[in-house]
Amino acid sequence: MLLGSVLNPINSTIIAVALVPIGRALGAPASQTAWLVSALYLATSLGQPVVGRLIDVFGPRRLFLLSTGLVGVAGVVGALAPGLGVLIGARVLLGFGTCAGYPAAMALVRSEAERTGRDSPGGVLTALAVANQTIAVVGPLLGGLLIAVGGWRATFALNVPLAVAAVLLGLLRLPKAEPKAEPTEEPTAQPTEEPTAGPANGPARRGSLAARLDLPGMALFAAMLVSLLLFLMNLHLRDWYLLALSAAAGAAFAVRELRTATPFIDLRVLGGNTPLLATYGRALVAYVVAYSFLYGFTQWTEEGFGLSPFHAGLAQIPMFLLAIGVSIVSGRSTSVRGKLLLGAVGQISACLVILTLGGDSPLWMLLLVALIFGVPQGLNNLALQNSVYFQADPERTASSAGLLRTFAYIGSMVASSATAASFGQHADTGGLHRLAWVMLGAGVLYLLLTLFDRTLGRAAGAGTGASV
């Protein structure tokens, strides 16, 4: 499960150092190679809750093996891609292929907790958070090593052995489970005679399966999310129609989900689960701050401060190393509220320090900012993950975990747009300060969402389920 869950972050971080070599090799400008990043985010944002719902229905084994096998296929396609279009397609396949790892892990943790009666698997949840943060540290360095040895195609080929290892482990260790039966809204009449196997029963079974999966709901959700993300990727009034399309699809999706017996996302249950909605809101604003720092601050250290790309990457390492340490230490406690509050204070403090930076600031101040950001990086990810685990409907753990990632990626898109709008053509100090004000606003909102959420004190209670 750890290996499957890191397939997405490793592909997210490795591509950062491969964009320039890919652009040079394929003759593509930065505006086009940027789609290699966006394609993965779009596919993952859509795929996480969809695959999560399939895992809720069929169990983690089937979806994990199928999705992770797709990662290997994407690695082959990317390694052999003749042009940028095929390469973008490979990134889309990677996005969908890496969707199963994290929701499957959360679903398996939930099922094992129910089987063993231990409903507070803090060590396992901490391991998931630390594994993802570790990949954030080694991803760029690993990517640079692979490019030096085998060129940029090696960053795609890496997925082949990783997928093979994950599939083999899944075949050996993942428990086999039957699809979960779900009640229908109205009971059906009992047949007068025993049904027989044959073609006549095929359509009925397929119809029942389609109803359980809510394919129309998935399609409307996809239309809503893709339109919204395309709008957020390049904020401009001329693209107002994308926002209108997203709103229309969202309204149709809400109507559909409220009327169907087995919805893709049960808005009736979700609407009554205010703590989980608050967690999703915190995730969105937390990742606005986190990704604004990763995108914006890193660009400024190169253009505004004058560091080389290599040294700019090294300046980030203290943040990730401290984040790992904070996660390991704080993971021993099941408290959620304390982690969130300290993470909020860390975000706000770092933003205030950024407002004092300039091109002539000493290097130690840059390292100080990175260290301060390491505290919320280590606390927020773990606390948000634990919150979803205890607040979600146990029957929808995987899809709820997938939605957490979706809100995180929406936050990353907002951060990307905010960074572009703040910097314009150059990542200068004035642009960094404008971005810091946006980050500060998101950090304050994160703090308020935590302070006024009185349910957080119960989020670590065992067996709380959806009633938290």
NORCOR-V316777 format. One record per pair of residues at least 12 apart in sequence whose C-alpha atoms are under 10 Angstrom apart, sorted by the first residue. I is the first residue (numbers start at 0). J is the second residue. D is the distance in whole Angstrom. If there is no record, write none. Layout:
i: {I I}
j: {J J}
d: {D D}
This chain:
i: {0 0 0 0 0 0 0 0 0 0 0 0 0 0 0 0 1 1 1 1 1 1 1 1 1 1 1 2 2 2 2 2 2 2 2 2 2 2 2 3 3 3 3 3 3 3 3 3 3 3 3 3 3 3 3 3 3 3 3 4 4 4 4 4 4 4 4 4 4 4 4 4 4 5 5 5 5 5 5 5 5 5 5 5 5 6 6 6 6 6 6 6 6 6 6 6 6 6 6 6 6 7 7 7 7 7 7 7 7 7 7 7 7 7 7 7 8 8 8 8 8 8 8 8 9 9 9 9 9 9 9 9 9 9 9 9 9 9 10 10 10 10 10 10 10 10 10 10 10 10 10 10 10 11 11 11 11 11 11 11 11 11 11 11 11 12 12 12 12 12 12 12 12 12 12 13 13 13 13 13 13 13 13 13 13 13 13 13 13 14 14 14 14 14 14 14 14 14 14 14 15 15 15 15 15 15 15 16 16 16 16 16 16 16 16 16 16 16 16 17 17 17 17 17 17 17 17 17 17 17 17 17 18 18 18 18 18 18 19 19 20 20 20 20 21 21 21 21 21 21 21 22 24 24 24 24 25 25 25 26 26 27 27 31 31 31 32 32 32 32 33 34 34 34 34 34 35 35 35 35 35 35 35 35 36 36 36 37 37 37 37 37 37 37 37 38 38 38 38 38 38 38 38 39 39 39 39 39 39 39 39 39 39 40 40 40 40 40 40 40 40 40 40 40 41 41 41 41 41 41 41 41 41 41 41 41 41 42 42 42 42 42 42 42 42 42 42 42 43 43 43 43 43 43 43 43 43 43 43 43 43 44 44 44 44 44 44 44 44 44 44 44 44 44 44 44 44 45 45 45 45 45 45 45 45 45 45 45 45 45 45 45 45 46 46 46 46 46 46 46 46 46 46 46 46 47 47 47 47 47 47 47 47 47 47 47 47 47 47 47 47 47 47 48 48 48 48 48 48 48 48 48 48 48 48 48 48 48 48 49 49 49 49 49 49 49 49 49 49 49 49 49 49 49 50 50 50 50 50 50 50 50 50 50 50 50 50 50 51 51 51 51 51 51 51 51 51 51 51 51 51 51 51 51 52 52 52 52 52 52 52 52 52 52 52 52 52 52 52 52 52 53 53 53 53 53 53 53 53 53 53 54 54 54 54 54 54 54 54 54 54 54 55 55 55 55 55 55 55 55 55 55 55 55 56 56 56 56 56 56 56 56 56 56 56 56 56 57 57 57 57 57 57 58 58 58 58 58 58 58 58 58 58 58 58 59 59 59 59 59 59 59 59 59 59 59 59 59 59 60 60 60 60 60 60 60 60 60 60 60 60 61 61 61 61 61 61 61 61 62 62 62 62 62 62 63 63 63 63 63 63 63 63 63 63 63 63 63 63 64 64 64 64 64 64 64 64 64 64 64 64 65 65 65 66 66 66 66 66 66 66 66 66 66 66 67 67 67 67 67 67 67 67 67 67 67 67 67 67 67 67 68 68 68 68 68 68 68 68 68 69 69 69 69 69 69 69 69 69 69 70 70 70 70 70 70 70 70 70 70 70 70 70 70 70 70 71 71 71 71 71 71 71 71 71 71 71 71 71 71 72 72 72 72 72 72 72 72 73 73 73 73 73 73 73 73 73 73 73 73 73 73 73 74 74 74 74 74 74 74 74 74 74 74 74 74 74 74 74 75 75 75 75 75 75 75 76 76 76 76 76 76 76 77 77 77 77 77 77 77 77 77 77 77 78 78 78 78 78 78 78 78 78 78 79 79 79 80 80 86 86 89 90 93 93 96 97 98 98 99 99 100 100 101 101 101 101 101 102 102 102 102 102 102 102 102 102 102 103 103 103 103 103 103 104 104 104 104 104 104 105 105 105 105 105 105 105 105 105 105 105 105 105 106 106 106 106 106 106 106 106 106 107 107 107 107 108 108 108 108 108 109 109 109 109 109 109 110 110 110 112 113 113 116 116 117 117 118 118 118 118 118 118 118 118 119 119 119 119 119 119 119 119 120 120 120 120 121 121 121 121 121 121 121 121 122 122 122 122 122 123 124 124 124 124 124 124 125 125 125 125 125 125 125 125 125 125 125 125 126 126 126 126 126 127 127 127 128 128 128 128 128 128 128 128 128 128 128 128 128 129 129 129 129 129 129 129 129 129 129 129 130 131 131 132 132 132 132 132 132 132 132 133 133 133 133 134 135 135 135 135 136 136 136 136 136 136 136 136 136 137 137 139 139 139 140 140 140 141 142 142 142 143 145 179 180 181 181 181 181 182 182 182 183 183 183 183 183 183 184 184 184 185 209 210 210 210 210 210 211 211 211 211 211 212 212 212 212 213 213 213 213 213 213 213 213 214 214 215 215 215 215 215 216 216 216 216 216 216 216 216 216 216 216 217 217 217 217 217 218 218 219 219 219 219 219 219 219 219 219 219 220 220 220 220 220 220 220 220 221 221 221 221 222 222 222 222 222 222 222 223 223 223 223 223 223 223 223 223 223 223 223 224 224 224 224 224 224 224 225 225 225 226 226 226 226 226 226 226 226 227 227 227 227 227 227 227 227 227 228 228 228 228 228 228 228 228 228 229 229 229 229 230 230 230 230 230 230 231 231 231 231 231 231 231 231 231 232 232 232 232 232 232 232 232 232 233 233 233 233 233 233 233 234 234 234 234 234 234 235 252 252 253 253 253 254 263 263 264 264 264 264 265 268 268 268 269 269 269 269 271 271 272 272 272 272 272 272 273 273 273 273 273 273 274 274 274 274 274 274 274 274 274 274 274 274 275 275 275 275 275 275 275 275 275 275 275 275 275 275 275 276 276 276 276 277 277 277 277 277 277 277 278 278 278 278 278 278 278 278 278 278 278 278 278 279 279 279 279 279 279 279 279 279 279 279 280 280 280 280 280 280 280 281 281 281 281 281 281 281 281 281 281 281 281 281 281 281 282 282 282 282 282 282 282 282 282 282 282 282 282 282 283 283 283 283 283 283 283 283 283 283 283 283 283 283 284 284 284 284 284 284 284 284 284 284 284 284 284 284 284 284 285 285 285 285 285 285 285 285 285 285 285 285 285 285 285 285 285 285 286 286 286 286 286 286 286 286 286 286 286 286 286 286 286 287 287 287 287 287 287 287 287 287 287 287 287 287 287 288 288 288 288 288 288 288 288 288 288 288 288 288 288 288 288 288 288 289 289 289 289 289 289 289 289 289 289 289 290 290 290 290 290 290 290 290 290 290 291 291 291 291 291 291 291 291 291 291 291 291 291 291 291 292 292 292 292 292 292 292 292 292 292 292 292 292 293 293 293 293 293 294 294 294 294 294 294 295 295 295 295 295 295 295 295 295 295 295 295 296 296 296 296 296 296 296 296 296 296 296 296 296 297 297 297 297 297 298 298 298 298 298 298 298 299 299 299 299 299 299 299 299 299 299 300 300 300 300 300 300 300 300 300 301 301 302 302 302 302 302 303 303 303 303 303 303 303 303 303 303 304 304 304 304 304 304 304 304 304 304 304 305 305 306 311 313 314 314 314 314 314 314 314 314 315 315 315 315 315 315 315 316 316 316 316 317 317 317 317 317 317 317 317 318 318 318 318 318 318 318 318 318 318 318 318 319 319 319 319 319 319 319 320 320 320 321 321 321 321 321 321 321 321 321 322 322 322 322 322 322 322 322 322 322 322 323 323 323 323 323 324 324 324 325 325 325 325 325 325 325 326 326 326 326 326 326 326 326 326 326 326 327 327 327 328 328 329 329 329 329 330 330 330 330 330 332 333 333 333 333 333 333 333 334 334 334 334 334 334 334 334 334 335 335 335 335 335 335 335 335 335 335 335 335 335 336 336 336 336 336 336 336 336 336 336 336 336 337 337 337 337 337 338 338 338 338 338 338 338 338 338 339 339 339 339 339 339 339 339 339 339 339 339 339 340 340 340 340 340 340 340 340 340 341 341 341 341 341 342 342 342 342 342 342 342 342 342 342 342 342 342 342 343 343 343 343 343 343 343 343 343 343 343 343 343 343 344 344 344 344 344 344 344 345 345 345 345 345 345 345 345 345 345 346 346 346 346 346 346 346 346 346 346 346 346 346 346 346 347 347 347 347 347 347 347 347 347 347 347 347 348 348 348 348 348 349 349 349 349 349 349 349 349 349 349 349 349 349 350 350 350 350 350 350 350 350 350 350 350 350 351 351 351 351 351 351 352 352 352 352 352 352 353 353 353 353 353 353 353 353 353 353 354 354 354 354 354 354 354 354 354 355 355 356 356 356 356 356 357 357 357 357 357 358 358 382 382 383 383 384 384 384 385 385 386 386 386 386 386 387 387 387 387 387 387 387 388 388 388 388 388 388 389 389 389 389 389 389 389 389 389 389 389 390 390 390 390 390 390 390 390 390 390 390 390 391 391 391 391 391 392 392 392 392 392 393 393 393 393 394 394 395 396 396 414 414 414 417 417 417 417 418 418 418 418 418 418 419 420 420 421 421 421 421 421 422 454 455}
j: {63 99 100 101 102 103 104 105 107 108 127 165 168 169 172 173 100 101 104 123 126 127 128 129 130 131 165 100 101 104 127 130 131 161 162 164 165 166 168 63 64 66 67 96 97 98 99 100 101 102 103 104 161 162 164 165 166 168 169 97 98 99 100 101 102 103 104 105 127 128 130 131 165 97 100 101 127 128 130 131 132 133 134 135 161 67 70 93 94 96 97 98 99 100 101 131 134 158 161 162 165 39 40 43 70 93 94 95 96 97 98 99 100 101 131 134 97 130 131 132 133 134 135 138 131 132 133 134 135 136 137 138 139 141 142 154 157 158 36 39 90 93 94 97 134 135 138 139 142 154 155 157 158 35 36 37 39 40 90 93 94 134 135 138 139 36 134 135 136 137 138 139 140 141 142 134 135 137 138 139 140 141 142 143 145 146 151 154 155 33 35 36 90 138 139 142 143 151 154 155 33 35 36 138 139 142 143 138 139 140 141 142 143 146 151 154 308 309 312 32 35 139 142 143 145 146 150 151 152 153 154 155 31 32 33 35 36 151 32 151 146 150 151 152 35 82 83 86 150 151 152 83 82 83 150 151 81 82 83 82 83 82 83 83 84 87 83 84 86 87 87 83 84 86 87 90 83 84 86 87 88 89 90 91 87 90 91 87 90 91 94 228 229 232 412 87 88 89 90 91 92 93 94 87 88 89 90 91 92 93 94 95 97 90 91 93 94 95 228 405 408 409 411 412 90 91 94 95 221 224 225 228 229 405 408 409 412 90 91 92 93 94 95 96 97 98 221 225 91 92 93 94 95 96 97 98 99 401 404 405 408 94 95 98 221 224 225 228 401 402 403 404 405 406 407 408 409 94 95 98 217 220 221 222 223 224 225 228 401 402 404 405 408 94 95 96 97 98 99 217 221 401 402 404 405 94 95 96 97 98 99 100 101 102 397 398 399 400 401 402 403 404 405 98 99 102 217 220 263 264 397 398 399 400 401 402 403 404 405 95 98 99 212 214 217 218 220 221 263 264 397 398 401 402 62 63 66 95 96 97 98 99 100 102 103 397 398 401 98 99 100 101 102 103 105 106 395 396 397 398 399 400 401 402 102 211 212 213 217 262 263 264 394 395 396 397 398 399 400 401 402 99 102 103 178 211 212 263 395 397 398 99 102 103 106 107 178 179 395 396 397 398 102 103 106 178 179 393 394 395 396 397 398 399 176 177 178 179 180 181 208 211 212 394 395 397 398 175 176 177 178 179 180 103 106 107 110 173 174 175 176 177 178 179 397 99 100 102 103 104 105 106 107 169 173 174 175 176 397 99 103 107 166 169 170 172 173 174 175 176 177 99 103 169 170 173 174 175 176 96 98 99 100 102 103 96 97 98 99 100 101 102 103 104 165 166 169 170 173 96 99 100 162 163 165 166 167 168 169 170 173 96 99 166 92 93 94 95 96 97 98 99 100 162 166 93 95 96 97 98 99 100 158 159 161 162 163 164 165 166 169 96 97 158 159 161 162 163 165 166 89 92 93 94 95 96 97 158 159 162 89 90 92 93 94 95 96 97 98 155 158 159 160 161 162 163 92 93 96 155 156 157 158 159 160 161 162 163 165 166 89 92 93 96 156 158 159 162 86 88 89 90 91 92 93 94 95 96 155 156 158 159 162 86 89 90 92 93 152 153 154 155 156 157 158 159 160 161 162 89 152 155 156 157 158 159 88 89 90 92 152 155 156 89 90 92 93 151 152 153 154 155 156 158 150 151 152 153 154 155 156 157 158 159 152 155 156 152 155 152 155 155 155 155 158 162 162 401 404 397 401 165 401 127 397 400 401 404 395 396 397 398 399 400 401 402 403 404 173 396 397 398 400 401 123 124 127 396 397 400 123 124 127 384 385 387 388 396 397 398 399 400 401 388 393 394 395 396 397 398 399 400 173 174 396 397 120 123 124 388 396 388 389 393 394 396 397 393 394 396 462 393 462 461 462 461 462 388 389 459 460 461 462 463 464 333 385 388 389 459 460 461 462 333 385 388 461 329 330 331 332 333 381 385 459 327 330 331 332 333 330 330 381 382 384 385 388 323 326 327 328 329 330 331 380 381 382 384 385 323 326 327 330 381 380 381 384 322 323 326 327 330 377 378 379 380 381 382 384 385 319 322 323 324 325 326 327 330 377 380 381 323 323 380 319 320 322 323 326 376 377 380 319 320 322 323 319 315 316 319 320 312 313 315 316 317 318 319 320 323 316 319 309 312 313 309 312 313 154 154 155 157 309 157 394 211 211 260 261 394 211 260 261 207 210 211 259 260 261 259 260 261 260 261 259 260 261 262 263 259 260 261 262 263 261 262 263 264 255 256 259 260 261 262 263 264 262 263 252 255 256 262 263 251 252 253 254 255 256 259 261 262 263 264 252 256 262 263 264 248 252 245 247 248 249 250 251 252 253 255 256 245 248 249 251 252 253 263 264 245 248 249 252 244 245 246 247 248 249 252 241 242 243 244 245 246 247 248 249 250 251 252 244 245 246 248 249 405 409 241 244 245 240 241 242 243 244 245 246 248 241 242 243 244 245 246 249 409 412 241 242 245 408 409 410 411 412 413 241 242 245 412 242 243 245 412 413 416 409 410 411 412 413 414 415 416 417 409 411 412 413 414 415 416 417 419 412 413 415 416 417 419 420 413 415 416 417 419 420 416 264 266 265 266 267 266 395 398 395 398 399 402 395 391 392 465 391 392 399 465 465 466 390 391 392 465 466 467 390 452 454 465 466 467 386 387 390 391 452 453 454 455 458 465 466 467 383 386 387 388 389 390 391 392 399 403 454 458 465 466 467 387 390 391 403 386 445 448 449 452 454 455 382 383 384 386 387 390 403 406 445 448 449 452 455 383 386 387 399 400 402 403 404 405 406 407 403 406 407 410 444 445 448 339 379 383 403 406 407 410 441 442 444 445 446 447 448 449 379 380 382 383 384 403 404 405 406 407 408 409 410 445 403 404 405 406 407 408 409 410 411 412 413 414 441 445 406 407 409 410 411 413 414 438 440 441 442 443 444 445 446 448 342 343 346 375 376 379 380 383 406 407 410 411 438 441 442 444 445 446 376 379 380 406 407 408 409 410 411 412 413 414 438 441 442 407 408 409 410 411 412 413 414 415 417 437 438 441 442 346 347 350 372 375 410 411 413 414 434 435 437 438 439 440 441 442 445 346 372 375 376 379 407 410 411 414 438 442 407 408 410 411 412 413 414 415 418 438 410 411 412 413 414 415 416 417 418 419 431 434 435 437 438 346 349 350 353 368 369 372 414 418 431 434 435 438 315 369 411 414 415 411 414 415 417 418 419 414 415 417 418 419 421 422 426 430 431 434 435 311 315 353 365 368 369 418 426 428 431 432 434 435 311 312 314 315 426 311 418 422 425 426 427 431 311 357 358 422 425 426 427 428 430 431 312 314 358 362 365 426 427 428 431 426 427 358 425 426 427 428 357 358 359 425 426 427 428 429 430 431 356 357 358 359 360 361 362 365 426 427 428 358 359 362 365 366 362 363 365 366 367 368 369 370 365 366 368 369 370 372 373 366 369 370 373 366 367 368 369 370 371 372 373 366 367 368 369 370 371 372 373 374 375 376 377 369 370 372 373 374 376 377 370 373 377 369 370 371 372 373 374 375 376 377 370 371 372 373 374 375 376 377 378 379 380 373 374 376 377 378 373 374 377 373 374 375 376 377 378 381 338 373 374 375 376 377 378 379 380 381 382 377 378 381 377 378 377 378 381 382 377 378 381 382 385 459 382 385 386 458 459 460 461 382 385 386 455 456 457 458 459 460 378 379 381 382 383 384 385 386 455 456 457 458 459 382 386 449 450 452 453 454 455 456 457 458 459 378 382 449 455 456 374 375 377 378 379 380 381 382 383 375 378 379 380 381 382 383 445 446 448 449 450 455 375 378 379 445 446 447 448 449 450 374 375 378 379 446 371 372 373 374 375 376 377 378 379 380 382 442 445 446 374 375 378 379 441 442 443 444 445 446 447 448 449 450 371 374 375 442 443 445 446 368 370 371 372 373 374 375 376 378 442 368 371 372 373 374 375 376 379 438 439 441 442 443 445 446 371 372 375 435 438 439 440 441 442 443 445 446 368 371 372 439 442 367 368 369 370 371 372 373 374 375 435 438 439 442 368 371 372 432 434 435 436 437 438 439 440 442 368 432 435 436 438 439 364 365 367 368 371 435 365 367 368 428 431 432 434 435 436 439 428 429 431 432 433 434 435 436 439 428 432 368 428 429 431 432 427 428 429 431 432 427 428 458 459 400 403 400 403 404 458 459 455 457 458 459 467 399 400 402 403 458 464 465 400 458 459 463 464 465 457 458 459 460 461 462 463 464 465 466 467 454 455 457 458 459 460 462 463 464 465 466 467 463 464 465 466 467 463 464 465 466 467 462 463 464 465 464 465 465 464 465 434 437 438 433 434 437 438 430 431 433 434 435 437 434 433 434 433 434 435 436 437 434 467 467}
d: {9 10 6 7 10 7 5 9 9 10 8 8 9 8 10 9 8 8 8 9 8 6 9 10 7 8 9 8 10 10 9 8 10 8 9 8 6 10 9 8 10 10 7 10 7 9 8 4 7 10 9 8 9 8 9 6 9 10 9 8 8 8 4 5 8 8 7 10 7 10 8 7 10 8 8 8 9 10 7 6 9 9 7 9 10 9 8 9 9 9 6 9 10 8 9 9 9 8 8 8 10 9 10 8 10 8 7 9 9 5 7 10 8 9 9 10 9 10 7 9 10 7 7 8 8 10 10 6 7 10 9 6 9 9 9 10 10 9 9 9 9 8 9 9 10 10 8 10 9 8 8 10 8 10 7 10 8 9 10 10 9 10 9 8 9 10 8 6 9 9 5 6 9 9 8 9 9 9 5 5 8 7 5 8 9 10 10 7 9 10 8 7 10 9 8 7 10 9 8 9 10 10 8 9 7 8 10 9 6 9 10 6 6 9 9 10 9 10 10 10 10 9 7 8 10 7 9 6 9 10 8 10 10 6 8 8 9 9 8 9 8 8 6 10 10 10 8 10 9 7 9 9 9 10 10 9 9 6 7 9 9 9 8 8 10 10 8 10 10 9 10 9 10 10 7 9 9 10 8 5 9 9 6 9 9 8 10 9 9 9 10 9 9 8 9 7 8 9 6 5 9 9 7 9 9 9 5 5 8 7 5 8 9 9 9 10 7 10 9 9 7 9 9 8 10 8 8 9 10 8 7 7 8 9 8 9 10 8 6 8 8 5 6 9 9 9 10 9 8 10 8 5 6 9 7 6 10 9 8 7 8 8 9 9 9 8 9 9 8 8 10 7 4 8 8 6 8 9 8 9 9 8 6 9 10 7 7 10 9 9 10 7 10 8 6 9 9 6 8 10 9 8 9 10 9 9 8 10 9 5 7 9 8 7 9 7 9 8 4 7 9 7 7 8 9 8 9 10 9 9 8 5 7 7 4 5 8 8 7 10 9 9 9 10 7 10 9 9 8 9 9 7 8 9 7 9 9 9 10 10 7 6 10 8 9 8 7 8 8 7 9 9 5 7 10 9 8 8 4 4 7 7 6 8 9 10 8 10 10 10 7 8 10 7 9 6 5 8 10 8 10 9 10 10 9 10 7 9 10 8 8 8 8 7 8 10 9 10 9 9 6 8 9 9 7 8 7 9 7 6 7 6 7 10 10 9 5 5 8 9 10 8 8 9 9 10 10 10 7 6 4 6 9 8 8 8 10 10 9 8 6 7 6 8 9 8 9 8 5 8 9 7 7 10 8 8 8 8 9 10 8 9 10 7 8 9 6 7 6 8 10 10 10 9 9 9 10 8 9 10 9 6 9 10 8 9 9 9 5 6 9 9 7 9 9 8 7 10 9 10 9 9 9 10 8 6 9 10 7 8 9 8 9 9 9 9 10 7 4 7 7 6 8 9 9 9 9 5 6 9 7 8 10 10 9 6 8 10 7 6 9 7 10 10 9 10 6 7 9 7 10 7 7 10 8 5 8 10 10 8 9 9 7 5 8 8 5 7 10 10 6 7 10 9 6 9 10 8 9 9 8 9 6 4 8 8 5 7 10 10 8 8 9 9 10 9 7 9 9 8 5 7 8 6 6 9 10 8 8 9 8 8 10 10 7 9 9 8 9 9 8 5 5 7 5 6 9 10 9 9 9 7 6 9 8 7 8 6 9 9 10 8 9 5 8 10 9 10 7 9 9 5 7 10 10 8 5 7 8 5 5 9 10 10 8 9 9 9 10 10 9 9 9 9 9 10 10 8 9 9 9 10 10 8 8 7 8 9 10 8 4 7 8 6 6 9 10 9 10 9 6 9 9 9 9 9 8 10 8 9 10 8 9 9 10 10 7 7 6 9 9 7 9 9 9 9 8 6 5 9 10 9 9 9 9 9 7 8 8 9 9 8 9 7 9 7 9 9 10 10 9 10 9 10 9 8 9 10 9 10 9 5 6 9 10 8 9 9 9 8 8 6 8 9 9 10 10 10 6 7 8 7 10 8 10 9 7 7 10 10 9 8 7 10 8 7 9 10 7 7 9 9 5 8 10 7 9 9 9 10 9 8 9 10 10 9 9 10 8 7 9 9 8 10 10 7 6 10 8 10 10 8 6 9 9 6 7 10 8 9 8 9 9 10 7 8 7 6 9 9 8 9 7 8 9 7 9 10 9 7 10 9 10 8 6 9 9 6 7 9 9 10 10 8 10 9 9 9 9 6 10 10 9 9 9 9 8 10 8 10 10 8 8 10 9 9 10 6 7 8 5 8 8 10 9 8 7 8 9 10 8 6 7 8 8 7 6 10 9 9 8 9 7 6 5 9 9 8 9 8 9 10 9 9 6 9 10 6 7 9 10 7 6 8 8 10 9 6 9 9 9 9 9 6 7 9 7 5 9 9 10 9 7 7 9 6 9 9 9 10 9 10 10 8 7 10 9 6 8 9 9 9 10 7 4 7 8 5 5 9 9 8 10 7 10 9 8 9 9 9 10 8 9 5 7 9 7 5 9 9 7 6 9 8 6 8 10 9 10 9 9 9 9 7 10 10 7 9 7 9 10 9 6 10 9 9 10 9 8 10 10 6 6 9 8 6 9 10 9 6 7 9 7 6 10 10 9 10 9 6 10 9 9 9 10 6 9 9 8 10 10 10 10 7 10 10 10 9 9 8 9 10 9 10 8 9 9 9 10 9 9 9 8 8 9 7 7 8 9 9 9 10 10 9 9 9 7 9 7 9 6 8 9 9 9 7 10 8 7 10 9 6 7 10 9 10 10 10 8 10 8 10 9 10 10 10 10 7 8 8 10 10 9 7 9 7 7 9 8 10 10 9 9 10 10 8 10 9 10 10 8 6 9 9 6 8 9 8 9 10 10 8 8 9 9 8 10 9 9 10 9 10 8 6 9 10 7 8 8 8 10 7 9 7 8 9 6 6 9 9 8 9 9 9 9 5 5 8 7 5 8 10 9 10 9 9 9 8 9 6 9 9 9 9 9 5 7 9 7 6 10 10 9 8 9 9 9 8 9 10 10 8 8 9 9 7 7 9 7 10 10 9 9 9 6 8 8 5 6 9 9 8 10 9 10 8 9 8 5 6 8 6 5 8 9 9 7 7 9 7 9 9 10 10 8 9 10 7 10 9 8 5 8 9 6 7 10 8 8 9 7 10 10 9 8 8 8 10 10 9 8 6 9 9 6 7 9 10 9 8 9 9 5 7 9 7 6 10 10 7 8 9 7 10 10 9 10 10 9 9 9 9 10 9 9 8 8 10 10 9 10 9 8 7 10 7 9 9 8 9 6 8 9 8 8 9 7 8 9 9 10 9 9 10 10 9 9 10 7 10 9 9 6 8 9 8 9 8 9 9 9 6 9 9 9 10 9 9 9 5 6 7 9 7 9 9 9 10 8 9 9 10 10 8 10 9 7 6 7 9 8 6 9 8 6 5 6 9 9 9 10 8 5 7 8 10 9 10 9 8 8 8 10 10 10 10 9 10 7 6 10 10 7 10 9 8 10 6 9 10 9 9 8 9 9 7 9 10 6 6 9 9 7 8 9 8 5 5 7 6 4 8 10 8 9 8 8 9 6 9 8 8 9 7 9 9 7 9 9 5 7 10 9 7 9 10 8 5 6 8 5 4 7 10 10 8 9 9 6 9 9 9 8 8 6 9 9 5 7 10 10 10 9 10 9 5 6 9 9 7 9 8 10 10 10 10 8 7 9 9 10 9 7 9 10 9 9 8 10 9 5 8 10 8 9 10 9 7 9 8 6 9 9 9 9 5 8 10 7 7 6 7 9 7 7 8 9 7 9 9 9 9 5 6 9 8 9 9 9 10 9 9 10 8 9 5 7 10 8 6 9 8 7 6 9 9 6 8 9 8 10 7 9 9 9 9 9 9 7 9 10 7 7 8 7 8 9 9 10 9 9 6 4 7 8 6 6 9 9 9 9 9 9 7 9 8 10 6 7 9 6 5 9 10 8 10 10 9 8 8 9 10 7 10 10 6 6 8 6 6 9 10 9 10 8 6 9 8 6 9 10 8 8 9 6 9 9 9 10 9 10 10 8 6 9 9 6 7 10 9 9 7 9 9 9 9 6 8 9 6 6 10 10 10 9 10 9 10 8 10 9 9 9 6 8 9 7 6 9 8 9 10 8 9 10 8 8 9 9 7 9 9 8 10 7 10 8 7 10 7 9 10 9 9 8 5 9 9 6 8 10 10 8 10 8 10 9 8 9 6 9 9 9 8 7 10 10 10 8 8 8 10 8 8 8 10 6 7 9 7 7 10 8 9 9 9 8 9 9 10 8 9 9 6 7 8 8 8 6 5 7 9 7 10 10 9 7 9 10 10 7 5 5 7 5 9 6 5 8 8 9 6 4 8 10 10 9 6 7 9 9 10 10 10 9 9 9 9 7 8 9 8 8 9 6 10 9 9 9 9 6 6 9 10 9 8 7 8}
